[in-house]
Amino acid sequence: MRLPGTTHTDRPWRIHEIAGDFRVEDVWELPTPGGPDDLARLVEQFEKGRGDHGGSPVVRTLFAVRWKLGALFGWDGPAGGIGGRVASLRDRLPEDLRGSAGDPGSGSSPFTAVYRTHDEWAAEIANRTMHGILHIGWVPDEDGAGGYHGRMAVLVKPNGLLGAVYMAGIKPFRYLGVYPALLRGIGRAWQAGREGPGPA
């Protein structure tokens, strides 16, 4: 379920002090019911790329088109990414968060981990169109029954006019194809993890 941006900005997340120059693009409730200490399992799921959009032919096609365009226009080369066009957000971290994400480049996710706390994880990605943050918060359920779940926020800093046009252009594809498939995949992977590994 998509949520208003205030559900992210009104919480005392550490990301606010680190990325105040980014705007909140989207906030989503994640289908990941759990207990108070389950953020680590959700982070592992993201870092290992489990529950991504790979099962959706429509989304696979959209991403294939996006990578082709990126190659054609040179959007995704190292010079446009983290440590090239933009500095890593890890350079902005206060002392108590430095090194909290472990190896930032581990896993199969295209995102690079920035930091992690007991209830919060942030990772970043950059190219010539934008610098983006994937923020996962672990929040209590509203029913007061003691359950928790994940909440995903996407924060962006578009790169000038190119970035603004790009973000506007991909918006309908994100809402109609990418996010619904992504949320279904996250939920399936989460449920599969709760049930334990299948046969080898």
N, C-alpha and C positions, 0 to 999 in steps of 0.2 A: 504494500500500500504506500502510495506517495504521500508525503507529509509536507506541511508548510516549513519554510526555511527557519522560522522561529523555534521549531522543535530542536534544531541544532544550535542556533545562536543563543538561546536562552539557558542552555546548560553550561556549567562551568568547565568546559573541556580545556585541556592544555593547548589545543591547536589554536585557540583564539590569540594567545600571546605570541605564537610563532608565525602565524599566517594571516595577520590582520589585513594584509593587502590583497588577499584572495576573496572572491565572492562565492557565496553558496549557490551552486547551480541546481542541485537536487538533493532531496532527503527521502530515504525509503526505509520502511519497517522491513526487517528481514524475517523470514519464516524459520527461525532458529530457536525454538523454546529450550530453555535450559535453566541452570542454577547460577548462583552468584559468581562462581569461579570458572565459567566455561568460555570466557573470551579466548583463552589460549588455544582451544580446539578450533574455534572459528578462524582465528588468525592462521593456524596451520592449514586449514582448508583453503584459504585464499592464497597463501604462499605456494602451495603445491598445485594450484590451478584446478582443484576439484570443484565441480559444480559450476563450471563456466558455461558459455553459450554454445559449446561445440556440438550439441545435439540438434540444434535448430538449423535447417538448411537455409532459411531466409537470412538468419543472422550470419551464418558462415559466408553467404554471398555478399552481404553488406560489408563485412570485414575484409573480404578478398578485394572488393572494389576499393575500399579505403586504403589498403596497403599498396595496391597498384597505383592509385593517385599519389600516395606518399612517395613512392619510388620515382614516378614520373616528374614530380615537382620538387623532389629533394627535401621533403618535410622531415624525414625520420632518421637522417644520418647523425652520427655522434656529435657533430658540430652544433646541431640544433637541440641537443638533449641536456641532461643533467651533467654539470661539469663542463659544458660547452657553451651554449647560449645562455644558460642560467646556472647559478650556483645552487647546490643542494640545500634543502631546508635543514639538513643536519648541521650546517654551519651556523644556524640561528639558535640551536638548542641551548637551553640553560644547562648548567652543569649536572643537575640531578637527572636529566633525561639522556645525556650523552651515553651512547653504547647500549641503551635499553632495548633496542630492536635486534640486537645480535648482529650477525653478518647481514648487511643491508642488501646484498645482491644474491642471497641464497634463494632457492626455490625456483619454480618455473614461471612465476608471475612476471608480466612485463613491468610491474611497479617495483620501485626500490623502497624498502622499509626505511622509515625515518625515526620513529620512536614507538615505545609501547609502555603502558602502565597496566594496572590491574583491570581497568575498565575502558581502555582506549588504545587504539592502534592507528597509526597514520603511515601512508606510503605515498610516493610521488612518481610522476612520469612527466616528461617534457619532450616537445618537438618544436618545429618552427611555427606551429599554430598556437600553442598554449603551453602553460605549466599547470599541471593538475595534481590534485590531492585526493586520494581515496581515504576517507576517515571512517573507521568502524568504532562505534561506541557500544558498550554493553549496559543496557538500561533495565530497570525493574518494570515488570508488567504493571499496567494501570489498575488491574483488578485487586491489587494488594494481597494476592495469595502467596507471594514469595517467589514467583517465577521471574525469569529474566529472558531477554532476547537481544539480538543485535539490531543496530540501527546504522545505516550506511549513508554518509553524506559525501557528495562530490563537490569539491571546491576548485575553482579555476581562476587563472589569470591569463586572459587571452593576449596574444602577441600582436598588438596594434590592430590595424584594419583587417589584415589577413585573418587574425585570430577571431575577431568579432564576426566576420562574415562566415568563417568556418563553423563556429559554434552555432550560429543561427541556422546554417544550412543543414547541420546534422541533427538538429533538435527533433524534428518529427520522426526520424529514423530511430533515435534513441527511445522515444516514448512508445512508438508503435511496435518496434521489433526487438531492440537490444535489451531494454530493461525487463520487459515481461519474461523473456527467455532466460535472462540472467537470474532473476529472482526464483523462477521455477528450478533452475539448475542448483542454486544455492540450497534451496529447501530439500531437493532430492538428495544431495550430497550430505547434508546435515542429518537427515533421517537415516541414510545408509550408515553413517558413522555411529549413530545411536544403537543401531541394530548389530553392529560389529562387522568384521570382515566376512566376505563370502568365501566360498571354496576357492582354493588355489587353482 
